[in-house]
Amino acid sequence: MNDRLATLDDATATRLLTTIATPRLRDGTLATELTPDLRAALETTYGVAAAPASEGDLARLVLQLLATDPAMQPVIAALLDGPQPEHFGPPRAPAKTGRSIGVLVAALLLLQTHVRFERDPSGTWKVLVEKQPTSEQLLGPIVQKILALPAARKAP
């Protein structure tokens, strides 16, 4: 599956990632904005700085991380193998990136299936690894790509 995910074009990788992330927006308890404090916590925890990245690069890496979870593999396989979903109803106003949620927001949401962002009483962010992914080597590059993208607006 990693080979298939690594070769996805930017648009397809972005579509798959945002499709998986959208239901998690309903929770409202997850961090969806890359604030300066959260940026600093990610840089400190993973010892990385921003690296050049496109939204598609970030989407592919997050999908590869998700594919390490056996429960997510059938979801990703269905999205890869199934037809592209159609939209029914009135036309939506296009978002800046042409999707209902941004890739950065989707990446932050889905990263939190493996990592918990926690703010202590003084307001300082902590990054805690809750669920070890099969490949720890995926987390550092994901954080680098997140740090490289412009800050996202808070999700609705």
C-alpha positions in Angstrom: 0.0 0.0 0.0 2.9 2.4 0.7 4.0 2.2 -2.9 0.5 3.1 -4.1 0.3 6.0 -1.7 3.8 7.3 -2.5 2.9 7.6 -6.2 -0.4 9.4 -5.8 -0.7 12.7 -7.5 -1.1 15.7 -5.3 -4.9 16.1 -6.0 -5.7 12.5 -5.3 -3.6 12.4 -2.1 -5.2 15.6 -0.9 -8.7 14.3 -1.7 -8.1 11.0 0.2 -6.6 12.8 3.2 -9.4 15.3 3.5 -12.1 12.6 3.1 -10.6 10.7 6.0 -10.2 13.8 8.2 -13.6 15.5 7.6 -15.6 13.4 10.1 -13.0 14.1 12.8 -13.9 17.8 12.6 -17.2 17.2 14.3 -15.5 16.3 17.6 -14.2 19.8 18.2 -11.6 18.7 20.7 -8.7 18.3 18.4 -6.2 21.1 17.5 -6.9 22.4 14.0 -4.7 25.4 13.9 -0.9 25.5 13.8 -0.3 28.3 16.3 3.2 29.6 17.0 3.1 27.7 20.4 2.1 24.4 18.8 4.7 24.9 16.0 7.4 25.4 18.7 6.2 22.2 20.6 6.4 20.2 17.4 9.8 21.5 16.5 11.1 20.7 20.0 9.5 17.3 20.3 10.7 16.1 16.9 13.9 18.1 16.6 13.0 19.2 13.1 12.6 22.5 11.2 10.4 23.3 8.2 11.4 21.6 5.0 10.1 22.5 1.5 6.8 20.8 0.9 3.6 20.8 -1.1 0.2 19.9 0.2 0.4 16.7 -1.8 3.7 15.8 -0.1 2.2 16.2 3.3 -1.0 14.3 2.3 1.0 11.4 1.0 3.1 11.1 4.2 0.1 11.3 6.5 -1.7 8.6 4.4 1.4 6.4 4.7 1.3 6.9 8.5 -2.4 6.1 8.6 -1.7 3.0 6.6 0.4 1.6 9.4 -2.8 1.2 11.4 -4.5 -2.1 10.5 -7.9 -0.5 11.2 -7.3 2.3 8.6 -5.9 0.0 5.8 -9.4 -1.1 4.5 -10.6 2.6 4.6 -7.6 3.7 2.6 -7.9 0.7 0.2 -11.5 1.5 -0.4 -10.7 5.1 -1.2 -7.9 4.1 -3.5 -9.9 1.4 -5.3 -13.4 3.0 -5.3 -14.7 5.7 -7.6 -14.2 9.3 -6.7 -17.1 10.5 -4.6 -19.6 12.8 -6.3 -21.1 15.9 -4.8 -24.9 16.3 -4.9 -26.7 19.4 -4.0 -26.1 23.1 -4.5 -22.6 24.1 -5.6 -20.2 25.0 -2.7 -18.1 28.1 -2.7 -14.5 26.9 -3.5 -12.1 27.0 -0.5 -8.7 28.5 -1.0 -7.4 25.0 -1.9 -10.6 23.9 -3.6 -11.6 21.5 -0.8 -13.9 21.8 2.2 -10.9 21.5 4.7 -7.3 22.4 4.2 -4.6 19.8 4.0 -2.8 21.3 7.0 -6.0 21.0 9.1 -6.5 17.4 7.9 -2.9 16.5 8.7 -3.1 18.0 12.2 -6.4 16.1 12.8 -5.0 12.8 11.6 -1.6 13.2 13.2 -3.5 13.3 16.5 -4.6 9.6 16.0 -0.9 8.9 16.9 0.1 12.0 18.9 -1.8 14.0 21.4 -1.5 17.8 21.6 -2.0 18.9 25.1 -2.0 22.4 26.7 -0.9 22.6 30.3 -2.4 25.1 32.8 0.2 27.7 31.9 -0.8 27.5 28.3 2.3 25.7 27.0 1.8 23.0 24.4 3.1 19.5 24.9 3.2 16.8 22.2 2.7 13.3 23.6 3.0 10.1 21.5 0.0 8.0 22.5 0.0 5.4 19.8 3.3 4.2 18.4 3.0 3.9 14.6 4.7 1.0 12.9 7.2 3.4 11.5 8.4 6.2 13.8 10.4 7.5 10.8 7.2 8.8 9.3 6.4 11.3 12.1 9.5 13.5 11.7 9.0 14.1 8.0 5.3 14.8 8.5 6.1 17.4 11.2 8.7 19.0 8.8 6.1 19.3 6.1 3.4 20.6 8.5 5.9 23.3 9.6 6.6 24.3 6.0 3.0 25.0 5.0 1.4 28.3 5.8 -0.7 28.5 8.9 -4.3 27.4 8.3 -7.4 29.2 9.3 -9.4 27.6 12.2 -11.8 25.1 10.8 -15.5 25.9 11.0 
